[in-house]
């Protein structure tokens, strides 16, 4: 009946004096939004000057008909898009033989320069073309059948089956670099993990999972930034256990139980805890009990914003002095209301989830290297989720494994502020020529060179 929900939710709505005291504290000061300002166009772009001048018969004064003189000029810059074009690289290798031996009847050896190494031998695809296809699909979510149409529009017949086989070959070629990045990832003191679903048609189970592991900061250019995807036709614990291979450092995760079977020290995510209380509040515009928890959580994020960019020791000191009392206050509030709020209610579920995760969550107080949440992984997996809305599914498990490798290199390049097309093209060509020399292809080494 209308209004019936309001009659039975007093436990969530009624605030006691302690709740009111927690809400009475001054709110955080909001920063004013900066006014948008158009930036000048990059100086390195080629310029084409177009002069729009008066006709000669108009260069006279309207009053006295005297000739006008040029006092200056006004200008504005606009951008013109030049459609992409494709070059055909014709590789010519002259052949040489000995005329003297031919005259003497001696068998002559024909000499010619060796064929330059290429990513896929006997293929028409250069590393640049392969990188373009990889970038379009895995960075911008453009399925192969759409790329097939794009190539057709400029007179190139490339079937999606051909491009699909190329992606498998590229993933196989780049697999050693993926493994090297995995070794470096697992040597880090702190990593992040997450997982999301994936539909694979020709697999044992219709729903598979793409697991994500990353380290560093999601702002390009800071520290060791690695993003790796790992495909499995399962969400079982052995997937993450096998990938981590005994890893014993810190790992930021959500509340999924499979992570507890690893040897990593788990750190829970405050963003997930906050999300439960936001769901409990719903569209209720008046102040309710969920606002008390959200207010305390807001204070914790405010402190993290203030110490952003500080050293590890400075973060630890501030957290012990300012953050720890708020964390303790939040925990006591959760315990106080655990038995007061029915567990079937949305707020009761939020409180139960928070208490179950709290021991792992508060670990971030003990080490300045840790984060308050797992948003690093949440943001890292988002490009895959967006791309999945375009290409919808993988056809085979082999294709899903290939996608995991290619997505990993694309997102790792982005995390290190590299141009994805240039990085992938460089990797394909270099591995084709020097497959044993992978150190040069690590993103931070690419930047130095």
VOMARZA-959067 format. One record per atom (N, C-alpha, C): x, y, z. Coordinates in pm, whole numbers, padded with zeros to 5 digits, always signed. Example, Ala and Ser with C-alpha at 12.3 -4.5 7.8 and 13.67 -1.06 7.14 Angstrom:
2
+01319-00569+00780/+01230-00450+00780/+01320-00330+00780/+01285-00225+00708/+01367-00106+00714/+01290+00003+00787/
This chain:
449
+00084-00120+00000/+00000+00000+00000/+00087+00125+00000/+00039+00236-00055/+00118+00360-00055/+00153+00403+00086/+00279+00432+00108/+00323+00478+00239/+00355+00368+00337/+00329+00243+00300/+00354+00133+00394/+00502+00120+00426/+00587+00146+00326/+00731+00136+00350/+00779+00236+00453/+00717+00355+00455/+00757+00456+00552/+00717+00418+00694/+00613+00336+00708/+00565+00300+00842/+00659+00203+00912/+00731+00120+00833/+00810+00013+00894/+00960+00033+00884/+01007+00153+00848/+01151+00171+00836/+01206+00267+00942/+01139+00270+01061/+01186+00361+01166/+01331+00331+01206/+01370+00206+01207/+01505+00170+01250/+01611+00234+01163/+01579+00254+01037/+01675+00317+00946/+01667+00468+00952/+01552+00524+00991/+01530+00667+00982/+01560+00743+01111/+01524+00685+01225/+01531+00760+01350/+01676+00776+01394/+01716+00899+01419/+01852+00930+01464/+01853+00953+01614/+01946+00889+01686/+01960+00917+01828/+02054+01037+01846/+02077+01075+01973/+02158+01194+01998/+02302+01177+01950/+02354+01055+01964/+02492+01031+01919/+02503+01044+01767/+02402+00994+01696/+02401+01008+01550/+02398+01155+01510/+02315+01234+01579/+02305+01376+01547/+02437+01448+01574/+02506+01404+01679/+02636+01466+01710/+02738+01437+01601/+02734+01314+01549/+02828+01280+01441/+02798+01358+01313/+02671+01389+01292/+02632+01463+01172/+02647+01613+01189/+02664+01660+01315/+02669+01803+01341/+02803+01865+01307/+02904+01783+01287/+03037+01836+01258/+03035+01910+01126/+03124+02007+01114/+03127+02092+00995/+03159+02010+00872/+03088+02034+00762/+03115+01960+00638/+03247+02001+00576/+03296+01916+00487/+03421+01947+00417/+03399+02064+00322/+03502+02147+00309/+03494+02261+00219/+03505+02213+00075/+03408+02252-00005/+03409+02211-00143/+03492+02307-00227/+03571+02251-00316/+03652+02334-00404/+03565+02390-00517/+03592+02514-00550/+03521+02573-00662/+03573+02515-00793/+03480+02488-00882/+03519+02433-01010/+03589+02539-01095/+03698+02499-01156/+03770+02592-01242/+03690+02617-01370/+03692+02740-01414/+03621+02773-01537/+03694+02715-01657/+03621+02653-01748/+03688+02594-01865/+03755+02700-01951/+03872+02667-02001/+03947+02759-02085/+04007+02682-02201/+03986+02733-02322/+04036+02663-02440/+04188+02672-02446/+04251+02558-02461/+04397+02554-02471/+04441+02579-02614/+04560+02640-02632/+04610+02659-02770/+04638+02526-02837/+04622+02521-02967/+04648+02398-03042/+04797+02367-03041/+04835+02238-03039/+04978+02201-03029/+05063+02267-03136/+05179+02318-03094/+05267+02390-03186/+05328+02299-03291/+05339+02167-03260/+05405+02076-03354/+05317+02037-03472/+05190+02070-03467/+05103+02035-03580/+05135+02124-03700/+05132+02066-03820/+05158+02148-03940/+05050+02254-03958/+05091+02372-04004/+04999+02482-04026/+04981+02511-04174/+04859+02541-04213/+04829+02587-04348/+04762+02723-04334/+04826+02825-04389/+04773+02960-04374/+04676+02992-04488/+04559+03039-04451/+04458+03082-04547/+04430+03230-04522/+04462+03315-04619/+04445+03460-04604/+04310+03500-04666/+04226+03560-04584/+04097+03611-04631/+04108+03764-04634/+04125+03821-04752/+04154+03963-04767/+04040+04033-04841/+04039+04166-04829/+03943+04246-04902/+03978+04249-05051/+03879+04267-05134/+03906+04291-05276/+03976+04426-05291/+04051+04441-05398/+04128+04563-05420/+04038+04687-05423/+03919+04676-05482/+03833+04793-05492/+03766+04828-05359/+03783+04739-05257/+03728+04769-05126/+03832+04828-05032/+03959+04836-05077/+04066+04887-04991/+04077+05039-05001/+03962+05105-04997/+03957+05251-04997/+03862+05296-04887/+03883+05420-04839/+03801+05473-04731/+03662+05503-04783/+03561+05459-04706/+03423+05483-04745/+03388+05632-04737/+03467+05709-04661/+03437+05851-04640/+03500+05939-04748/+03637+05927-04762/+03709+06017-04853/+03769+05947-04974/+03749+05817-04982/+03798+05738-05094/+03951+05729-05101/+04021+05765-04990/+04167+05751-04986/+04204+05603-04970/+04325+05563-05020/+04366+05423-05004/+04383+05385-04857/+04344+05265-04819/+04361+05215-04683/+04499+05151-04666/+04552+05162-04544/+04679+05095-04517/+04656+04981-04416/+04741+04880-04421/+04727+04764-04333/+04779+04800-04193/+04693+04797-04093/+04729+04831-03956/+04759+04709-03870/+04727+04590-03918/+04748+04467-03842/+04663+04356-03900/+04639+04254-03819/+04556+04144-03867/+04500+04066-03749/+04393+04000-03770/+04335+03909-03670/+04342+03768-03726/+04350+03670-03637/+04362+03532-03683/+04294+03438-03585/+04256+03323-03632/+04203+03216-03549/+04248+03083-03608/+04259+02982-03523/+04304+02851-03569/+04192+02749-03552/+04173+02667-03654/+04076+02557-03650/+04147+02428-03688/+04084+02317-03658/+04143+02186-03686/+04077+02123-03808/+04158+02069-03896/+04109+01995-04012/+04152+01850-03998/+04061+01759-04023/+04093+01616-04015/+04127+01563-04154/+04243+01500-04165/+04285+01437-04290/+04267+01287-04275/+04178+01224-04352/+04153+01079-04337/+04281+00999-04350/+04287+00887-04275/+04404+00800-04279/+04422+00738-04416/+04546+00710-04450/+04575+00643-04576/+04671+00527-04550/+04675+00433-04642/+04758+00314-04628/+04862+00311-04740/+04986+00284-04703/+05093+00268-04800/+05119+00119-04825/+05157+00088-04946/+05202-00047-04981/+05354-00047-04980/+05412-00126-04892/+05558-00135-04883/+05605-00249-04972/+05674-00214-05078/+05727-00314-05170/+05874-00339-05137/+05904-00456-05085/+06041-00491-05046/+06110-00561-05162/+06216-00499-05213/+06290-00552-05329/+06425-00602-05280/+06459-00728-05316/+06589-00785-05278/+06662-00827-05406/+06758-00749-05448/+06835-00786-05569/+06907-00920-05551/+06916-00996-05660/+06987-01124-05658/+07119-01110-05734/+07225-01173-05685/+07358-01162-05745/+07414-01301-05773/+07484-01311-05885/+07552-01437-05919/+07684-01405-05987/+07769-01505-06005/+07903-01483-06060/+07905-01517-06210/+07937-01421-06298/+07944-01442-06442/+08062-01532-06479/+08173-01515-06406/+08293-01593-06437/+08266-01742-06417/+08204-01776-06304/+08175-01916-06277/+08078-01973-06381/+07985-01890-06425/+07890-01935-06526/+07962-01968-06657/+08059-01883-06695/+08134-01907-06820/+08222-02030-06808/+08274-02055-06688/+08362-02170-06668/+08284-02299-06642/+08151-02288-06636/+08070-02407-06612/+08064-02449-06466/+08105-02357-06378/+08102-02387-06235/+07968-02341-06178/+07912-02424-06092/+07782-02387-06033/+07797-02262-05949/+07720-02164-05979/+07730-02035-05911/+07623-02024-05803/+07662-01969-05690/+07569-01948-05579/+07501-01812-05596/+07370-01814-05589/+07294-01690-05599/+07286-01626-05459/+07330-01502-05451/+07328-01432-05323/+07220-01323-05324/+07152-01314-05210/+07053-01208-05191/+07042-01178-05042/+07007-01057-05009/+06996-01017-04869/+06880-01092-04803/+06895-01127-04676/+06786-01198-04606/+06663-01108-04595/+06549-01170-04591/+06424-01097-04576/+06419-01034-04438/+06387-00907-04430/+06378-00843-04297/+06276-00914-04209/+06309-00922-04080/+06218-00987-03985/+06088-00910-03976/+05979-00981-03967/+05848-00919-03953/+05766-00996-03852/+05664-00933-03799/+05587-00994-03691/+05521-01124-03734/+05459-01124-03851/+05394-01245-03903/+05454-01275-04039/+05548-01369-04049/+05613-01400-04177/+05512-01439-04285/+05543-01399-04407/+05461-01429-04526/+05321-01367-04518/+05308-01266-04434/+05180-01197-04424/+05194-01059-04484/+05082-01001-04528/+05085-00866-04582/+05080-00762-04470/+05067-00805-04347/+05052-00711-04236/+05187-00668-04181/+05209-00539-04171/+05327-00485-04106/+05294-00462-03957/+05395-00443-03873/+05366-00412-03732/+05277-00289-03716/+05291-00193-03805/+05208-00073-03797/+05061-00106-03820/+05031-00189-03920/+04893-00227-03948/+04836-00311-03834/+04915-00406-03786/+04869-00490-03675/+04841-00405-03551/+04929-00309-03524/+04909-00221-03410/+04783-00138-03424/+04754-00096-03546/+04633-00018-03570/+04507-00100-03539/+04507-00225-03583/+04392-00312-03558/+04377-00340-03408/+04490-00366-03342/+04488-00391-03197/+04437-00268-03123/+04488-00151-03160/+04449-00027-03093/+04299-00001-03110/+04249-00020-03233/+04107+00008-03258/+04017-00083-03175/+04053-00211-03165/+03966-00303-03092/+03983-00293-02941/+04108-00295-02893/+04131-00308-02750/+04146-00175-02677/+04170-00068-02749/+04171+00063-02683/+04040+00137-02705/+03984+00126-02827/+03864+00202-02858/+03739+00116-02877/+03750-00016-02853/+03633-00102-02854/+03567-00118-02989/+03644-00114-03098/+03588-00124-03233/+03600-00269-03280/+03489-00343-03288/+03494-00485-03327/+03556-00503-03466/+03604-00623-03492/+03671-00650-03620/+03577-00637-03739/+03450-00668-03720/+03360-00658-03834/+03339-00512-03875/+03350-00420-03779/+03341-00278-03814/+03470-00231-03880/+03582-00282-03831/+03709-00247-03896/+03712-00301-04039/+03652-00416-04060/+03643-00472-04195/+03574-00372-04289/+03469-00308-04240/+03398-00208-04320/+03484-00085-04343/+03556-00042-04240/+03642+00076-04256/+03749+00054-04362/+03812-00063-04359/+03914-00093-04461/+03851-00102-04599/+03732-00158-04606/+03664-00171-04735/+03634-00034-04796/+03604+00065-04710/+03574+00199-04760/+03693+00266-04827/+03815+00223-04794/+03933+00281-04859/+03996+00182-04957/+03919+00081-04996/+03961-00009-05102/+04046-00126-05061/+04052-00157-04932/+04132-00269-04882/+04039-00380-04836/+04055-00499-04893/+03973-00613-04854/+04045-00694-04745/+04001-00676-04621/+04055-00750-04507/+03938-00812-04432/+03928-00942-04435/+03817-01009-04368/+03841-01013-04218/+03732-01022-04144/+03745-01030-03998/+03813-01160-03957/+03797-01267-04038/+03865-01393-04007/+04016-01377-04016/+04062-01304-04118/+04206-01280-04132/+04257-01198-04015/+04187-01091-03983/+04232-01006-03871/+04227-01082-03739/+04129-01169-03722/+04122-01249-03600/+04242-01342-03586/+04282-01404-03696/+04400-01491-03691/+04526-01409-03663/+04530-01287-03716/+04643-01200-03687/+04651-01167-03538/+04535-01144-03474/+04535-01111-03332/+04589-01229-03249/+04553-01350-03290/+04606-01468-03220/+04757-01477-03233/+04807-01450-03354/+04952-01455-03377/+05024-01345-03299/+04966-01227-03295/+05027-01116-03220/+05033-01147-03071/+04925-01204-03018/+04923-01239-02876/+05029-01344-02845/+05046-01439-02936/+05149-01542-02917/+05288-01479-02918/+05309-01382-03006/+05438-01316-03017/+05467-01232-02893/+05363-01168-02840/+05381-01078-02726/+05373-01150-02591/+05344-01278-02591/+05329-01353-02467/+05454-01348-02377/+05577-01360-02430/+05694-01350-02342/+05703-01215-02270/+05665-01107-02338/+05666-00975-02274/+05560-00970-02164/+05445-01030-02188/+05340-01039-02086/+05393-01112-01962/+05464-01224-01984/+05517-01300-01871/+05622-01221-01794/+05701-01142-01867/+05802-01058-01799/+05734-00952-01714/+05629-00893-01764/+05554-00794-01687/+05489-00858-01564/+05445-00983-01580/+05385-01054-01467/+05488-01076-01356/+05610-01111-01392/+05716-01130-01293/+05740-01001-01215/+05744-00889-01286/+05767-00761-01221/+05649-00724-01132/+05527-00751-01179/+05407-00722-01101/+05410-00796-00968/+05444-00924-00972/+05442-01006-00850/+05561-00978-00759/+05653-00894-00802/+05764-00854-00716/+05732-00725-00640/+05615-00666-00668/+05576-00542-00601/+05521-00570-00462/+05536-00474-00373/+05488-00491-00236/+05336-00480-00227/+05276-00403-00319/+05132-00379-00316/+05075-00397-00456/+04968-00475-00468/+04900-00490-00596/+04748-00478-00573/+04674-00469-00682/+04528-00460-00676/+04470-00572-00763/+04351-00618-00727/+04288-00725-00805/+04138-00704-00819/+04083-00755-00928/+03940-00748-00953/+03906-00850-01061/+03778-00869-01088/+03736-00963-01193/+03602-00919-01248/+03575-00959-01373/+03447-00927-01436/+03409-01039-01531/+03282-01048-01563/+03235-01158-01645/+03264-01136-01793/+03264-01245-01868/+03291-01243-02012/+03219-01361-02075/+03148-01339-02184/+03081-01446-02255/+03172-01504-02363/+03196-01634-02354/+03276-01706-02455/+03186-01816-02511/+03160-01808-02640/+03060-01898-02701/+03104-02043-02695/+03222-02074-02749/+03268-02213-02756/+03355-02245-02635/+03294-02244-02518/+03363-02278-02394/+03273-02370-02312/+03332-02436-02213/+03255-02529-02131/+03140-02457-02060/+03167-02338-02011/+03064-02259-01944/+03038-02133-02027/+02914-02094-02037/+02881-01977-02118/+02941-01851-02060/+02945-01841-01927/+03001-01722-01861/+03141-01753-01810/+03237-01681-01864/+03374-01691-01818/+03409-01563-01742/+03535-01553-01702/+03577-01436-01624/+03713-01387-01669/+03724-01253-01673/+03852-01189-01699/+03899-01129-01566/+04009-01184-01516/+04065-01138-01390/+04166-01027-01419/+04173-00930-01330/+04265-00818-01348/+04357-00803-01228/+04483-00776-01258/+04582-00749-01154/+04664-00628-01198/+04687-00536-01107/+04763-00417-01145/+04841-00365-01025/+04936-00277-01054/+05015-00214-00949/+05045-00071-00989/+05090+00007-00893/+05124+00145-00921/+05003+00236-00911/+05018+00353-00970/+04913+00454-00966/+04851+00465-01103/+04720+00495-01107/+04656+00504-01238/+04677+00640-01304/+04760+00723-01244/+04800+00846-01311/+04931+00819-01382/+04934+00838-01516/+05054+00802-01595/+05180+00870-01545/+05288+00792-01551/+05419+00849-01526/+05468+00839-01384/+05393+00774-01294/+05435+00764-01155/+05464+00619-01119/+05590+00589-01088/+05626+00457-01041/+05612+00349-01146/+05609+00224-01097/+05593+00107-01185/+05445+00080-01205/+05395+00108-01324/+05253+00090-01354/+05235-00028-01448/+05169-00131-01400/+05145-00251-01481/+04998-00290-01465/+04933-00324-01576/+04795-00372-01576/+04791-00502-01656/+04752-00611-01591/+04749-00741-01657/+04611-00806-01644/+04565-00865-01754/+04439-00940-01755/+04472-01089-01767/+04385-01170-01705/+04406-01315-01707/+04270-01383-01726/+04255-01455-01836/+04126-01517-01869/+04114-01657-01809/+03995-01687-01756/+03961-01823-01710/+03813-01848-01736/+03781-01972-01763/+03643-02012-01781/+03580-02047-01646/+03619-01972-01545/+03575-02002-01408/+03600-01880-01320/+03528-01877-01207/+03551-01775-01104/+03601-01841-00976/+03651-01963-00990/+03696-02039-00874/+03825-01980-00818/+03853-02015-00692/+03969-01958-00623/+04101-01999-00687/+04105-02117-00753/+04232-02163-00808/+04282-02069-00917/+04193-01991-00979/+04235-01898-01084/+04330-01792-01028/+04289-01729-00919/+04373-01625-00859/+04491-01686-00785/+04473-01803-00725/+04583-01870-00654/+04695-01906-00752/+04659-01959-00867/+04760-01997-00966/+04832-01876-01023/+04758-01769-01048/+04823-01650-01104/+04921-01589-01005/+04880-01577-00879/+04966-01513-00780/+05086-01599-00744/+05073-01731-00757/+05187-01822-00740/+05263-01796-00609/+05189-01790-00499/+05253-01774-00369/+05282-01630-00329/+05231-01533-00400/+05255-01392-00368/+05212-01364-00225/+05298-01294-00147/+05271-01271-00005/+05267-01124+00032/+05260-01035-00065/+05251-00893-00035/+05108-00851-00006/+05085-00719-00007/+04950-00666+00014/+04872-00672-00117/+04742-00698-00106/+04656-00702-00224/+04522-00638-00193/+04492-00529-00263/+04363-00462-00250/+04258-00538-00330/+04148-00574-00264/+04043-00652-00331/+03907-00609-00277/+03802-00663-00340/+03667-00645-00287/+03638-00761-00190/+03511-00787-00161/+03478-00887-00060/+03464-01029-00112/+03508-01057-00236/+03491-01192-00292/+03577-01292-00215/+03517-01402-00174/+03581-01499-00084/+03701-01569-00147/+03706-01579-00280/+03815-01654-00344/+03952-01596-00310/+03960-01466-00290/+04089-01403-00261/+04145-01446-00126/+04058-01492-00037/+04103-01533+00096/+04185-01662+00092/+04181-01735-00017/+04259-01859-00028/+04401-01833-00077/+04434-01710-00107/+04571-01677-00148/+04657-01652-00024/+04787-01639-00046/+04879-01609+00064/+04901-01460+00081/+04834-01378+00001/+04849-01233+00009/+04779-01179+00133/+04829-01066+00183/+04762-00995+00291/+04658-00903+00230/+04531-00936+00250/+04423-00866+00182/+04389-00734+00249/+04361-00634+00166/+04319-00502+00214/+04185-00471+00150/+04081-00454+00232/+03946-00433+00179/+03928-00291+00127/+03820-00272+00054/+03795-00148-00021/+03685-00067+00046/+03715+00058+00084/+03615+00143+00146/+03508+00186+00045/+03544+00195-00082/+03446+00233-00183/+03332+00132-00190/+03364+00003-00175/+03259-00100-00174/+03171-00087-00050/+03233-00057+00065/+03156-00037+00188/+03063+00083+00172/+03117+00192+00117/+03037+00313+00097/+02920+00286+00002/+02945+00207-00101/+02841+00178-00200/+02720+00110-00135/+02744+00024-00037/+02633-00044+00031/+02545+00057+00107/+02609+00156+00170/+02532+00255+00246/+02459+00351+00151/+02518+00378+00037/+02448+00461-00063/+02323+00389-00112/+02335+00258-00134/+02219+00178-00175/+02114+00175-00064/+02159+00172+00061/+02065+00170+00174/+01988+00303+00184/+02057+00411+00158/+01991+00542+00162/+01893+00556+00048/+01927+00502-00068/+01839+00509-00184/+01811+00652-00225/+01685+00680-00255/+01645+00815-00298/+01587+00897-00183/+01609+00851-00062/+01555+00920+00054/+01627+01054+00073/+01555+01163+00060/+01617+01296+00065/+01640+01346+00207/+01567+01291+00304/+01589+01336+00441/+01708+01262+00503/+01759+01317+00612/+01874+01259+00679/+01833+01133+00754/+01901+01024+00725/+01871+00895+00790/+02000+00838+00846/+01989+00720+00909/+02106+00661+00974/+02220+00633+00876/+02188+00597+00751/+02294+00571+00653/+02382+00693+00632/+02326+00812+00654/+02404+00935+00638/+02513+00947+00742/+02493+00887+00859/+02596+00893+00964/+02722+00820+00916/+02704+00699+00864/+02818+00623+00812/+02880+00694+00693/+02796+00747+00605/+02847+00816+00486/+02924+00942+00524/+02881+01009+00631/+02951+01129+00676/+03091+01095+00727/+03101+00987+00805/+03232+00944+00855/+03323+00899+00741/+03266+00827+00646/+03343+00783+00529/+03390+00904+00448/+03304+01006+00437/+03341+01127+00365/+03462+01195+00431/+03466+01194+00563/+03580+01252+00634/+03709+01176+00604/+03699+01044+00598/+03817+00963+00568/+03872+00995+00430/+03783+01009+00333/+03827+01045+00198/+03882+01187+00193/+03828+01275+00277/+03881+01411+00281/+04025+01415+00329/+04057+01332+00428/+04196+01324+00475/+04287+01268+00366/+04239+01165+00295/+04320+01108+00187/+04346+01209+00076/+04247+01293+00049/+04266+01396-00053/+04371+01496-00009/+04373+01526+00122/+04469+01624+00174/+04613+01572+00171/+04632+01441+00187/+04768+01385+00191/+04810+01326+00056/+04730+01350-00046/+04763+01298-00178/+04896+01357-00225/+04985+01272-00270/+05116+01319-00316/+05221+01325-00207/+05183+01301-00080/+05279+01301+00029/+05361+01173+00029/+05470+01172+00104/+05555+01054+00113/+05487+00945+00194/+05542+00824+00186/+05485+00710+00258/+05484+00735+00408/+05593+00788+00462/+05602+00813+00606/+05505+00922+00650/+05488+01026+00567/+05394+01133+00600/+05250+01081+00601/+05216+00997+00504/+05082+00939+00501/+05056+00855+00626/+05156+00775+00665/+05140+00690+00784/+05116+00776+00908/+05193+00883+00923/+05181+00968+01042/+05043+01034+01049/+04997+01090+00937/+04867+01157+00935/+04754+01058+00962/+04765+00940+00905/+04660+00840+00927/+04652+00798+01073/+04767+00783+01137/+04766+00745+01278/+04708+00855+01366/+04734+00981+01328/+04690+01093+01411/+04546+01134+01383/+04507+01140+01256/+04376+01195+01220/+04276+01089+01174/+04325+00990+01100/+04233+00892+01042/+04189+00787+01142/+04282+00737+01223/+04252+00626+01313/+04134+00656+01407/+04124+00776+01468/+04008+00802+01554/+03874+00795+01478/+03872+00839+01352/+03749+00834+01274/+03715+00689+01238/+03817+00611+01204/+03795+00469+01174/+03739+00397+01296/+03795+00426+01414/+03746+00364+01538/+03602+00406+01565/+03572+00534+01540/+03436+00584+01561/+03338+00514+01469/+03377+00495+01343/+03292+00425+01246/+03267+00281+01289/+03371+00215+01337/+03357+00075+01379/+03264+00062+01499/+03278+00153+01596/+03191+00148+01714/+03046+00176+01675/+03026+00265+01579/+02890+00293+01533/+02830+00169+01467/+02909+00096+01389/+02861-00025+01323/+02823-00132+01426/+02907-00150+01528/+02878-00250+01632/+02753-00212+01711/+02737-00081+01737/+02623-00033+01814/+02491-00061+01743/+02492-00050+01610/+02367-00065+01534/+02351-00202+01470/+02446-00290+01492/+02438-00422+01432/+02312-00496+01474/+02282-00492+01603/+02166-00566+01654/+02038-00484+01652/+02048-00355+01624/+01931-00269+01622/+01862-00269+01485/+01941-00289+01381/+01888-00286+01244/+01867-00429+01196/+01747-00467+01157/+01725-00604+01106/+01817-00634+00988/+01880-00750+00987/+01975-00782+00880/+01912-00794+00742/+01778-00807+00735/+01714-00818+00605/+01699-00682+00537/+01706-00576+00616/+01691-00441+00561/+01819-00401+00489/+01806-00305+00398/+01923-00262+00319/+02034-00208+00408/+01996-00130+00511/+02098-00078+00602/+02161-00190+00683/+02081-00288+00722/+02136-00402+00795/+02237-00479+00712/+02208-00496+00583/+02303-00564+00495/+02432-00483+00481/+02418-00350+00473/+02536-00265+00461/+02623-00274+00585/+02559-00274+00702/+02634-00282+00828/+02704-00417+00839/+02634-00525+00806/+02694-00659+00812/+02814-00670+00719/+02798-00618+00596/+02910-00623+00501/+03029-00543+00554/+03002-00424+00610/+03111-00339+00660/+03185-00406+00775/+03111-00467+00866/+03176-00532+00980/+03260-00651+00933/+03209-00728+00838/+03283-00843+00787/+03413-00800+00718/+03413-00683+00657/+03531-00635+00584/+03621-00545+00668/+03579-00508+00787/+03647-00400+00858/+03790-00435+00898/+03813-00556+00940/+03949-00593+00980/+04046-00578+00863/+04003-00620+00746/+04090-00607+00628/+04097-00462+00581/+03989-00386+00600/+03989-00247+00556/+04087-00162+00637/+04087-00177+00770/+04166-00088+00853/+04316-00114+00843/+04355-00214+00768/+04498-00241+00749/+04569-00127+00676/+04492-00047+00601/+04557+00061+00528/+04615+00167+00621/+04573+00164+00749/+04628+00258+00847/+04773+00224+00882/+04811+00099+00864/+04941+00052+00914/+05054+00065+00815/+05026+00109+00691/+05132+00120+00590/+05095+00232+00493/+05183+00330+00482/+05158+00445+00395/+05154+00411+00249/+05198+00291+00211/+05195+00251+00071/+05056+00206+00027/+04968+00178+00124/+04836+00123+00092/+04737+00234+00060/+04631+00196-00010/+04525+00289-00050/+04401+00268+00035/+04316+00367+00037/+04193+00359+00115/+04090+00270+00047/+04104+00249-00084/+04008+00168-00157/+04078+00095-00271/+03998+00022-00347/+04050-00055-00460/+04012+00011-00594/+03997+00142-00592/+03957+00211-00714/+04061+00203-00825/+04187+00176-00788/+04290+00157-00891/+04249+00043-00984/+04206-00069-00928/+04164-00183-01010/+04029-00155-01077/+03940-00086-01006/+03808-00056-01063/+03823+00027-01191/+03913+00125-01187/+03933+00209-01306/+04009+00134-01415/+04099+00045-01374/+04179-00028-01473/+04094-00127-01552/+03992-00183-01487/+03909-00284-01556/+03798-00219-01638/+03774-00091-01616/+03664-00022-01683/+03677-00023-01836/+03797+00002-01894/+03807-00002-02041/+03765-00136-02100/+03795-00246-02031/+03752-00378-02078/+03600-00388-02075/+03539-00340-01966/+03393-00347-01953/+03325-00264-02062/+03380-00147-02091/+03324-00063-02197/+03340-00130-02334/+03459-00187-02359/+03481-00256-02485/+03390-00376-02502/+03361-00444-02393/+03274-00562-02397/+03134-00527-02444/+03089-00405-02419/+02958-00362-02465/+02953-00348-02616/+03069-00338-02680/+03074-00325-02825/+03091-00459-02895/+03191-00538-02851/+03213-00664-02921/+03140-00782-02856/+03078-00760-02739/+02980-00850-02674/+03036-00983-02625/+03117-01053-02704/+03162-01187-02662/+03290-01223-02736/+03355-01328-02685/+03466-01391-02757/+03414-01523-02813/+03467-01562-02927/+03418-01684-02992/+03477-01809-02929/+03606-01806-02898/+03673-01923-02842/+03757-01884-02722/+03800-01985-02646/+03888-01961-02532/+04024-01908-02578/+04072-01957-02692/+04199-01906-02745/+04189-01756-02774/+04076-01715-02829/+04056-01574-02856/+04049-01492-02729/+03988-01547-02624/+03979-01477-02496/+04118-01464-02432/+04199-01571-02441/+04337-01564-02390/+04417-01458-02466/+04401-01454-02597/+04469-01353-02678/+04425-01213-02639/+04296-01196-02616/+04245-01066-02575/+04304-01023-02442/+04322-01117-02351/+04381-01084-02221/+04521-01027-02237/+04602-01089-02323/+04738-01042-02345/+04739-00905-02412/+04657-00888-02515/+04656-00763-02589/+04598-00650-02505/+04492-00677-02430/+04439-00576-02339/+04546-00536-02237/+04622-00631-02188/+04725-00603-02088/+04828-00504-02140/+04876-00525-02262/+04979-00436-02316/+04921-00299-02349/+04798-00296-02397/+04735-00167-02427/+04717-00085-02299/+04662-00146-02195/+04636-00072-02071/+04766-00038-01997/+04866-00124-02007/+04996-00093-01946/+05061+00025-02017/+05050+00030-02149/+05103+00144-02223/+05032+00273-02181/+04901+00269-02169/+04825+00387-02128/+04865+00431-01986/+04884+00333-01897/+04919+00365-01759/+05056+00429-01748/+05140+00411-01850/+05274+00469-01851/+05286+00587-01946/+05170+00640-01987/+05165+00761-02069/+05236+00743-02202/+05221+00625-02262/+05279+00596-02393/+05169+00601-02499/+05206+00633-02622/+05112+00626-02733/+05095+00479-02768/+04974+00428-02754/+04949+00284-02767/+04994+00231-02902/+04957+00298-03010/+04993+00250-03145/+05143+00238-03160/+05216+00339-03118/+05363+00336-03132/+05424+00227-03046/+05372+00210-02924/+05429+00110-02834/+05407-00031-02885/+05286-00064-02926/+05257-00198-02976/+05336-00226-03103/+05343-00129-03193/+05418-00147-03317/+05566-00173-03288/+05622-00096-03194/+05762-00115-03156/+05784-00254-03096/+05693-00297-03010/+05707-00429-02947/+05703-00541-03051/+05609-00534-03145/+05597-00639-03246/+05723-00648-03332/+05773-00533-03376/+05892-00533-03461/+06015-00579-03385/+06030-00531-03261/+06150-00565-03184/+06153-00713-03148/+06039-00769-03107/+06036-00911-03071/+06060-00997-03195/+06013-00953-03310/+06039-01028-03433/+06188-01031-03464/+06259-00924-03430/+06402-00916-03460/+06488-00971-03346/+06453-00938-03221/+06533-00979-03106/+06442-01035-02996/+06392-01155-03014/+06294-01209-02919/+06348-01231-02778/+06480-01240-02763/+06536-01264-02630/+06563-01135-02553/+06557-01019-02618/+06587-00892-02553/+06457-00818-02520/+06397-00853-02406/+06268-00795-02368/+06282-00673-02279/+06398-00655-02216/+06414-00545-02120/+06390-00410-02186/+06430-00397-02310/+06415-00269-02380/+06268-00234-02401/+06179-00333-02399/+06038-00309-02428/+05955-00280-02304/+06015-00285-02186/+05940-00247-02067/+05904-00100-02077/+05781-00064-02044/+05732+00072-02070/+05823+00182-02017/+05877+00164-01897/+05962+00269-01839/+06095+00279-01914/+06142+00170-01973/+06263+00177-02056/+06235+00242-02189/+06117+00219-02243/+06076+00286-02368/+06075+00437-02349/+06025+00481-02234/+06016+00625-02207/+06155+00686-02195/+06247+00612-02132/+06383+00666-02116/+06455+00679-02250/+06429+00585-02339/+06498+00587-02468/+06435+00689-02563/
